[in-house]
Each structure stands twice: as C-alpha cells, then as structure tokens.
C-alpha cells in the first residue's frame, strides 16, 4: 500500500491536531462510501480494515468497520507503553 504509506508520512509531518482531524475526515469518508455500497447495492458486506500507524510520541490505532447496515469508526491514541490516552468511536 504505497499510497497509504505516503499519506501517513504526510499526516505525521503535520501538527497532531490537524493530523487527527484529517484522519477522522478520511475515516468518515470511508464509512460513508461503504454505507453507500450497502444501501445502494444491498450487499451483505462485512468489511473490517485495521491499520496501525506509528507516530511520535503516540501510536494511533484506527479501525474502520462495516457490518451489514452498521458502520463504526474507532480511533485510539496510545501512549508509548500501550495505555490508551484518548479514544473515539463514531
């Protein structure tokens, strides 16, 4: 996934607040696109994409999930020792 790695490198070069905002917008776009597939085509989709990206000083763990007609996005920022310092589920 070369383009995804390039995107993540670019996000890491931004300020943490801006990077989180852009990541959240990208996750919302993915969820809406997946929802259109389910509603528009009636596909019984069960898609889950898990991507863990290292960043400094925290690790960001982002999970996008789609189960039939339910869409969720989870974004968690982890401290270096693996403790969750913030968590968002949309």
C-alpha positions as CSV (number, residue, x, y, z in Angstrom):
1,X,0.0,0.0,0.0
2,X,2.5,2.6,-1.2
3,X,0.0,5.5,-1.5
4,X,-1.3,4.8,2.1
5,X,2.2,4.9,3.5
6,X,2.9,8.2,1.7
7,X,-0.4,9.6,3.0
8,X,0.5,8.5,6.6
9,X,4.0,10.0,6.3
10,X,2.5,13.3,5.2
11,X,0.0,13.2,8.0
12,X,2.8,12.6,10.5
13,X,4.6,15.8,9.3
14,X,1.5,17.9,10.2
15,X,0.6,19.1,13.7
16,X,-1.1,16.3,15.8
17,X,-4.4,18.2,15.9
18,X,-4.6,18.7,12.1
19,X,-3.4,15.1,11.5
20,X,-6.2,13.7,13.8
21,X,-8.8,15.9,12.1
22,X,-7.7,14.8,8.6
23,X,-7.6,11.1,9.7
24,X,-11.1,11.5,11.1
25,X,-12.4,13.0,7.9
26,X,-10.8,10.2,5.9
27,X,-12.4,7.6,8.2
28,X,-15.8,9.3,7.8
29,X,-15.4,9.3,4.0
30,X,-14.6,5.6,4.0
31,X,-17.6,4.8,6.3
32,X,-20.0,6.8,4.1
33,X,-18.6,5.2,0.9
34,X,-19.1,1.7,2.5
35,X,-22.6,2.7,3.6
36,X,-23.5,3.7,0.1
37,X,-22.4,0.3,-1.1
38,X,-24.6,-1.4,1.4
39,X,-27.7,0.8,0.9
40,X,-27.2,1.3,-2.9
41,X,-26.5,-2.3,-3.8
42,X,-27.9,-4.2,-0.9
43,X,-24.7,-6.2,-0.4
44,X,-24.4,-8.1,2.9
45,X,-20.9,-6.7,3.4
46,X,-18.7,-7.5,6.4
47,X,-15.6,-5.4,5.9
48,X,-13.1,-4.6,8.5
49,X,-9.9,-2.7,7.9
50,X,-7.4,-2.4,10.7
51,X,-4.4,-0.2,10.2
52,X,-1.9,0.6,12.9
53,X,0.4,3.5,12.3
54,X,3.4,4.5,14.4
55,X,3.7,8.2,15.2
56,X,5.6,10.2,17.8
57,X,5.0,10.4,20.7
58,X,1.9,8.2,20.5
59,X,0.7,5.3,18.4
60,X,-2.5,5.8,16.5
61,X,-4.7,2.8,16.1
62,X,-7.5,3.3,13.7
63,X,-10.2,0.7,13.0
64,X,-12.9,1.1,10.3
65,X,-15.7,-1.4,10.5
66,X,-18.8,-2.1,8.5
67,X,-21.2,-4.9,9.4
68,X,-24.2,-5.1,7.2
69,X,-26.1,-1.8,7.9
70,X,-24.0,-0.6,10.8
71,X,-20.9,1.5,10.3
72,X,-18.4,2.4,13.0
73,X,-15.1,4.1,13.1
74,X,-12.7,3.8,16.1
75,X,-9.7,6.0,16.6
76,X,-7.5,5.5,19.6
77,X,-4.3,7.3,20.5
78,X,-2.0,5.2,22.6
79,X,0.8,6.3,24.9
80,X,4.2,4.7,24.3
81,X,3.6,2.0,26.9
82,X,0.3,1.0,25.2
83,X,-2.1,2.8,27.5
84,X,-5.0,4.5,25.8
85,X,-4.8,8.2,26.2
86,X,-7.8,9.1,24.0
87,X,-10.4,7.0,22.2
88,X,-13.2,8.0,19.8
89,X,-15.9,5.7,18.4
90,X,-18.2,7.2,15.8
